[in-house]
Amino acid sequence: ANNRMKGEVPSFLFEISSLEHVNISSNQFNGSLPLSAEGKVDGLKVFDASDNSLTGKLPDAIYNAHSLEKLALQKNHFNGQLPSDFFMSRPNLTEVILSDNAFSGSIPENIALPSQLNTLVLEKNNFIGNVSQVICDAHRSVSFREGITVVSTLKILSVDCDDVTCSCCCGQI
């Protein structure tokens, strides 16, 4: 982090199959992330590429890193939609920070389903539509679903209230 590195992110970085932590934040990287990373970073736990000038869609390898605990991509120029199934199979995911990008489309309903998720920051993007009740329930400390009491760890939820409708945040509680 903060090494004054410039240019594109080197593809060899994602060819290290035992890689668990990548922190390339606060540099001057540009361009898109290497697509050659497909399937090679399954053990990746932390990926922090925040505060760069990265562009394009995220490679499937990032979405397919099932061990992911923290994804920090704020202050870049990433775009595209978040896959609706991205959050379903990541029970250890604790932080997702995607602010200050150009992600678009709807916010997936199951985004807050990982039981350990405590931080979800999506502001300053191009999301539209409604934030689902599932996310709102996860944001409350205790909720009730189908007669079951659910204690959630989602403490921080941040979205653009001018662009999306959210009954649980944006001062609408």
N, C-alpha and C positions, 0 to 999 in steps of 0.2 A: 504494500500500500504506500501511496505517496512517494513514489520513486522517480518521478519525472520521466517515466517511460512513454515513448511515442510510437505511433504507427498502429498496425493491426495486431491483434492478439495472436501470438504464435500458435500454430496448430499443434505443435508437439506437446504443448501444455495439456491438451486433452487426450493425449495418447498414453498417458501414464495411468494404467488401470488401477493402481493402488492409491491414487490421489483422493484425499479426503477433504482438504481445505484449500480453496483458491480465493485469495484476496488480492485483486488487482485494482482496488479502488483508488480514487484520487490520483489518477495518472492522466495521460493525454492519448489514450487509445482511441482509435476511430475505426470505422468500417463495421462489418458484422462479425459475429462470433463464428469461428470455424465450424463448418458443417461436418467436417471429418470426425467430429466427436461422437458420432452415432454409436450408442451402446458401449462406449468405453469408460464412462464415468459413473457406473452403477453405484460405487461406494462413496460418491461425493456427498459430504455432509454439509459443507458451508461453501456457498458461492457468492462472493461479494465483488461485483464489478461496478459499484456505484461511482458517480461523479467522474465520468469519462465522456466520450462523444460517440459511443457505440450506437449502431443503427440496425435496422432490419428486424426480422422476426427471430425469436429465440430458437435455436436448434432443438430438435426433438430430444437430443441427449440430455438437455437440462430438464425437460419435462419428464424424462424417463429415469432420472436419478432417484430411485426409490428410497435411498437412505438420507435424502435431503432434510436438513434441519433448519437451515437459514438460507433464504434467497433475497439478496439485497441488490437491486438494480436501479435504484433511484438516480435521477439526474443524468439521463442518457437520452437517446432518441429511438428506443425500441418501439416497434409497432406490431399490429396484428391483434388477433383475439386470443384470449386465454382459453385453452382447451377445457371443455366442461368436465373432463375426467381427471384433470391434473391433480387435484387435491384429494382424490378418493383413496389412493393407496400410499399415502405418506403419513403414517401415524406419529412420526417423530418431528414433523414440521412445526416449528415454534414461531418463526418470523418470516413474513412475506412483505417486503417493502418495494413497491413498484412505482412510487410517485415520480412526478416530473418526467414522463415519457409520452408516448403517443399510442398506448394500447387503446383498443377500441372495442365496440360491441357491448354485449351484456356482461355483467359480473356473474360468473357461474354460481348457481345456487349452492352447490356443495363446497364452495371455497372455504367455509369455516368448519368443515367436518373433521379435520384432524383433531384428535382429542387434546393435543398439547399446544395448539396454536394460540399464542397470546398477543401477537402483533400482526395487524393486517392494515397496511397503508396503501391506498389506491388513488389518492388525490392527484390532481393535475395531470390527468390523462383524458381520453376521449370516450370514456364509458357512457352508456346511455341506459335507460330503462329503470327498473326497480331493484333495490337491494332486497333480496328475499327474506321472508320471515325466518327461515332457517339460520341466516346470518344474524339477524336480530336476536333470536333465541340464544345463539352462541355468545353474543355480546353481553347478555345478562348473566349475572353470576349464577343464578339458578333458574332453570326453566322446566316446564313440564311437557313431555311429548308422549302421547299415547299411554298415560298413566304412569310414566317413569320419570323420576326426578333426575335431571341432568345438571351436573355442576360443570360449568365451563371455565376455561382458562383465558378466553379471549378478552383481554383487558383494553387493548388499543384498537379502535376501528376508525379509519379516516377515509372518507370519500368526498367527492365534489358535490355539495348539496345543490348547486345550481344546475347540474347536469343529470343527476340521478335522484330518484325518489327513495327516501329511506326513513321508515317510521321509527327506527331505533336510534338514530343519530341525527346530526344536523339540527339539534335543539328541538326535535319534534316529540320527545318523550313526554 
